[in-house]
């Protein structure tokens, strides 16, 4: 599985930063599936994240909040190496 999922509150101030990170990942890893999920009240509770934004790489939550771009790209790169 090669995917990154971003979960944000719908309309959150951090949404722009998350969209930028998603674009950066797609530029470096165009074959990956990168999705930004905008969640509202009940959806947040159903997903079970204690904090949003949340970032999930290949089914594993790796961060909450808005991480540093270089750190996130390094985490995605580690996943690529593990898949090989």
N, C-alpha and C positions, 0 to 999 in steps of 0.2 A: 504494500500500500504506500503510495507516495502522495500524501496530502497534508495540507495545513488548513486548519479551521480556526477562524478568529470569531469570537463571540463578544458582542458589544451591546450595551443598552441602546435601544433605538433613540437616536437623537443626541447621544452622549457627546460631550465636548472632545473626547479622545477618538471619536470615530474617524476624523480626518487623518490622524496619525496612523491609525490602524489600516486605513485604506492605502496609505502611502507604503507601509510595510508590506502589505499584500502585493502591491505592484512591484516592489523591489524583489520579492521572492519570485514572482512570475517571470521577471526579466532574467534572473539567473537560472531558474529551473522551469523552463516553459512546458515541460512534460508533466509537471506536478499539477494536481488539482488544488486550487487555493480558493477558499470560500469565506466570505464575511457574512456572518449570521447576525442579523439585528433582532434582538430579543426584547420583548415587552414583559411586564409584570409576571404573569403566570409561567411564561416560557423560561424565565430565569430560574424560577424555583424547580421546574421540571428538569432542567439541565443539571442542576445540583452544583453549580459553581458558587463558591463563597464570595468571590469578587469578580467583577467584570471591569475591563476586558479580560478575557481568558484566551490563551493560545494553545491549541492542541496540534501536535505533530504526530501523524500516523496513529491516532487514537490515544495518545498519551498527553495529558496536560503538562506543559513545560513551563508556563509562565502565567501570571496574572498581572494586570496593569499594562503599561506601554513599555516594552523593553527597549533597550538600546539596539539600534539596527544591526550593528556588527555582531553583537551577542546572538541575536536571533538568526542571522545568516550562518553563523558558526554552528548553531544547534541544528539547523536544517542540513548543513554540510555533513555533520556527524551522522545524521539519519541516512544520508546518501551512502556514506562509507559502510554503514552497518548493513544496508541492503545488498551490497555487492559481494 
